[in-house]
Amino acid sequence: MITILGAVLTGIGVLLAGNLPWGALLAPLNVRVLTTVPWAVLPMAAYLWIYWRFISGAIGFPENAAWRREQLRANSVSSDVWGLALLAGLAGFAVLLTFVTVMGRMVRLPDSAPVSVPAAMPSATVFLLLMTGSVVAGVTEEAGFRGYMQTPIERRFGLVAAMLMTGSVFGLLHFPNHPHHVLPMLPYYIAVSAVYGGITSAADSILPALVLHAGGDVWSLTRLWMTGLPEWQIAAKPEPLIWETGIDAGFVIELVILFVFSAGMWWLCTQTARLRIAQAMSSRSPVARPS
């Protein structure tokens, strides 16, 4: 229990240390001051670079640098493992899209607050701010959740327990976004954590999940800005609930597709882990000397 509580609190601390300067200071200030210029991008990039070097153990207190490096789990990944991990991530995105479609037939999913920007702010500025926010979220959330939080829980209690814990905390931290729908939305956030957590475990690195997370947020935030629809609402008009219509053929097909995509992602994660382990064993094997 101490391991879980410590990992959760440390992960939240790492998340907030990286995210708050952007979400609470720079981004809100940029939509009020010099709104035509995305000036907040540069100071945030500088801060994020220092933040990353600290949590990875490159700078800061030398006595716990090795521990920070181990907890972050930003291990280097070969190009082959990168390729399989990114394919697993694309399959994971398909899983999530299908999953929210199934969820939308079972519960009413909440709306999301629109992206509010000044009318005079150029579209290019809005996009750059959204893109920066996506990178910040990708870096800080993967460092906090898949690095400092998942790593110790996974090693002590297993991957499933780590996914459930990180997903639950991830969902509860979204309470301000939809306070009346926290429990109905928990399965979605656990599913998101399962996708990123599975890829992290397979690659033994947060780096592929970090790239996928940032890219996914660019898509979801841009879509929210342009359409007003959050990532969990596929269509503008929700489909009727199965409790009103009964289980129809469309719902059954969606379940089958969800199973197929989930199996595909699981297989790709398995192949990613096997390739990583094989490469690690090959690099450790002694090189035969010529006679």
Number of C-alpha atoms within 10 A of each C-alpha: 7 7 12 19 12 15 24 22 14 16 28 21 14 23 21 16 15 24 21 14 16 24 15 10 12 16 21 13 15 19 20 12 11 12 18 17 17 21 18 20 20 11 13 20 15 10 15 21 11 16 17 17 14 16 24 22 20 15 13 13 11 11 9 11 17 13 13 19 19 18 23 27 22 21 14 13 17 12 9 12 21 17 14 22 29 19 18 30 25 17 22 28 21 18 24 22 17 22 23 22 21 21 19 21 21 17 15 15 18 18 14 15 13 14 15 9 16 11 8 8 16 14 12 12 18 22 16 17 20 21 20 23 22 22 22 25 22 24 24 26 24 32 28 29 30 33 28 29 30 34 27 20 24 19 10 13 12 13 18 13 15 26 27 20 22 26 24 21 20 19 21 17 12 15 14 9 14 14 11 11 15 19 13 16 23 19 18 19 23 20 20 23 26 20 25 25 31 27 32 26 21 25 29 21 21 27 26 25 26 24 17 20 23 22 15 19 22 22 15 18 22 20 15 18 18 11 12 17 20 21 17 21 20 15 11 10 7 13 14 14 17 15 10 9 9 10 12 9 9 11 17 12 12 16 15 13 16 21 15 15 21 22 15 18 25 19 13 22 28 20 18 26 22 15 18 20 15 12 14 11 10 11 10 9 8 7 8 6 5 4 3
